[in-house]
Amino acid sequence: MITTVFDCMIFLQAATNVRGPGFACVSLAEANVVTLYVTPVILAEVRDVLARPKI
């Protein structure tokens, strides 16, 4: 199985565009096609960006 780490932008792209490559990447992880490793720092950045008023 392929192992991967997604940066913040992949998650943000997935959250904003269901037809984009970010969503496709997250879908692969959800389907267990790839093994996703995520750090607390990446998750904190995603939470921070999604909580901003302009997002």
Rosetta blueprint (number, residue, H / E / L):
1 M L
2 I E
3 T E
4 T E
5 V E
6 F L
7 D L
8 C H
9 M H
10 I H
11 F H
12 L H
13 Q H
14 A H
15 A H
16 T H
17 N L
18 V L
19 R L
20 G L
21 P H
22 G H
23 F H
24 A H
25 C H
26 V H
27 S H
28 L H
29 A H
30 E H
31 A L
32 N L
33 V L
34 V E
35 T E
36 L E
37 Y E
38 V L
39 T L
40 P H
41 V H
42 I H
43 L H
44 A H
45 E H
46 V H
47 R H
48 D H
49 V H
50 L H
51 A L
52 R L
53 P L
54 K L
55 I L
